[in-house]
Amino acid sequence: MVVIGHGRLRALLGEIFVAAGCSVEEARRVADNLVEANLTGHDSHGVIRTARYAYWLTEGTLHPDREISVVMDSGAMMVLDGQFGMGQTIGPQAVRRGIERCAEHGVSVVALRNSGHLGRIGAWAEMAAAAGLISMHFVNVAGSVLVAPFGGVERRMSTNPVTIGVPVAGGAPVILDFATSSVAEGKVLVAAKGGKALPEGSLIGPDGVPSSDPWLLYGDSDPAVTPDRRSGPGALRAMGEHKGSGLALMCELLAGALTGSGCTGPHIPHIHNGMLSVYLLVERLDVEHGFAAEIDRYLAYFKSAKPAAGTDEVLVPGEPERLSRTIRERDGIPLADDAWKAIADTARRLGVTVPNVS
């Protein structure tokens, strides 16, 4: 393993993305977003994405410093187009629109199409929660055909994350953030690059046999650069059998079809995100002003459950991320050797000096 401090990692990624064509401001924003994902323990959506982003930028399928365009605006509802810009730029723009309209109307619905990879979706729910809003986000990844539906062995869906954020008065928000596949594709990428092994049965081969071998997804290609949809013979499995498969299908319909971003499939020329977001202003619904007290009461009751064997305590969604941040801010961010090599190789290819790490 390689261990590097988050400040040094932010600086390196910032230089990489400037060299790849981003403005200094955008490069810093992308670097911060990726490093923040690693700090919270979401390595699958962190700096391991660097080589892919740089490849997409130089290839011309991802565009630096784009502004969203408004396709439709009816007050509480908007359709926005990300113009295939960096998700770390497009995502905040879309969320800010949703927050502003929710403050005005009490509720808002934002349909975002054609965004570059939006990174850890939990970051956008955290942004809304900081503004005092409940938010729900349904995402698809058009062009990324990775997941077999329940009962099948062929890829038909992407990893399609779902995120729900609830603000807690005087405390940290509750942020539920998960892929609807058995594991996020980025976790397969981490495993393929020498990181944490996958749980058994995360993937399925063409013979219908479950497996944990990342080769089934990527074949002999280099997944750190860009996943070749045709390379591996297998697929990711949906989480929770038919339930996860059904939820992933709904993400395709809501985030893909409804936003106009498109459902995934081999006909999509390059990878992009669609996201349907719903924002709720708590005080408009909390007519008896009991929401905060009931949240506190129930979370305490939830966490009071006796821990299972091998578990220290029952955690609320968002707590593992905060614990990870405390440790990694202090001790540094661990990266598998292959993951660090992919970043370093990208830096050298773009003429960026690579720091020495332990």
ABEGO torsion letter per residue (X at the ends): XBBBBAAAAAAAAAAAAAAAGBBAAAAAAAAAAAAAAAAAGBAAABAAAAAAAAAAAAAGABBBGBBBBBABBAGABBBBBAGGBBAAAAAAAAAAAAAAAAAAAGBBBBBBBGBBBAEBAAAAAAAAAAAGBBBBBBBBBBGBBABBBBGBABBABBAGBBBBBBBBBGBBBBBBBBBABABBAAAAAAAAAGBBBBBBGABBBAAGBBBABAAAAAEABBAAABBBAAABABBBBBBGEAAAAAAAAAAAAAAAAAAGAEBBEAABABBBBBBBBBBBBAAAABAAGAAAAAAAAAAAAAAABBBBBGBABBBBBGAAAAAAAAAAAAAEBBBBAAAAAAAAAAAAAAGBBBBBBX
